[in-house]
Amino acid sequence: MNRFLENLQYLRVSCNVTVSMAQWDHNVYNTPAYPVTDAAQYLHIPAGTLRSWIKGRYYPTQEGKQYFEPLIQRPDPDFPQMSFTNLIEAHVLRSIRKIHGVRLDKVRNALDYIDKQFQMPHPLARVEFQTDGVNLFVESIGRLVSVSENGQLAIKTALKNLLTRVEWNEAGNAARLYPTPRSLSETASAEPRSVQIDPQISFGRPVIVGTGIPTIAIAERYEAGESPESIADDLGCNIPQIHDAIRFELVLS
């Protein structure tokens, strides 16, 4: 199945899910809309890793095989897709798991601590996490595993860099994500903001900021032989926007 047909199927799934969203009060931020494979590509996380975060997994221990609870709670276990809020949670967690290698069970324990402190659902996708939450989260990890002060500082820096890619609405919830074309969170704050993911625009697919034009549509035209200059002229975009969209999609492929 080519990318065009995949997009059509994605839109059908998104529409079907949206039609049945009365149980989620039509909250686009918590609607199951992102297949794990798509979310994994957007965030530079292996799909298998992301699945373990939303489903949990078994780990061998000295006491035998044990099951560790998921790090991310989907809106409904009957739907395999993740929500935009889940996307933000995974965006934050990738720094802890992928870059700093903290064990899954220790991250789960730290998340439980944050849940108790914040007393609200999905604290990683709340604006409060950007301020007090980061320090509480990292300090909790520091108590659970042997992390030096320098190590804790590195985790805090990586988290805060990743959080610069998130915009919050008036209610304090994550409302928009500017994904990075690279996987290194240390460079996140310096990356351009030409591509955004907003669940209220283009079914939450990555688009060029301010246009609503999906980045995949630009990349497909480029791969078909059109020049960035021609695409920019046709769509009314500037050339750096087109280059950023192409670079973003080529990193995903």
Disulfide bonds with the S-S distance in Angstrom:
none
